[in-house]
Amino acid sequence: MERFLKKYLSDADLDTIANTIAEVEKNTSGQIRICIRQRRHWRERKLSLHDLTVNEFHRMGMQLTKHRTGVLILLLISERKFHIVADRGIHEKVKDGTWEQIAGTIAKHFAAGNFCAGICNGIQEAGEVLAAHFPNDGGAQELPSTVEVA
C-alpha cells in the first residue's frame, strides 16, 4: 500500500493534509477525517461507493461525536474514486448539493494531478460549511486530525 500511495501523496503531503484538518477544526465543533484505501476487500465488491464510505465512517467511530457532526472523505485509489459523507446532525442543517459541490472542487484538482491540493481545498470548503452551522464551542476535538490509510 505504501508504495502505491506514494505515487499520489508523499509523507509531507499527508502531514499537510493532517495539519489542514487541525487548522480548519479550530473554527468548528465539526469533525473532518480522511481515509485512503488502496482497494476494496473482496466482500465489499458489490457495495456502492456511498455504502463503502458509510461503512468506513462507522468503522472509524465517526457517528459517536457529541453533535453528530462528522464528515468523512474516502479515497479509493485503485478505482480512482472518492466520496464524501456527513453525519445526521449536518444533514439537518446543510443544503442539498453542498457535498457534490465540494467534490467537484476536489475532482478538478485531481484531474490536474494535484492530489494534496485537492484534498486540502476540500477540507477547507467542508470546514467553512461546518463553521457556518457548527462554530467552535470551546470543546476539544473528539476525533484525531490524522489521515487514516487503511
Buried (B, 14 or more C-beta within 10 A) or exposed (E): EEEEBEEBBEEEBBEBBBEBBBBBBEBBBBBBBBBBBBEBEEEBEEBEBEEBBBBBBEEBEBEEBEBBBBBBBBBBBEEEBBBBBBBEBBBEEBEEEBBEEBBEBBBEBBEEEBBBBBBBBBBBBBBEBBBEBBEBEEEEBBBEBBBBBE
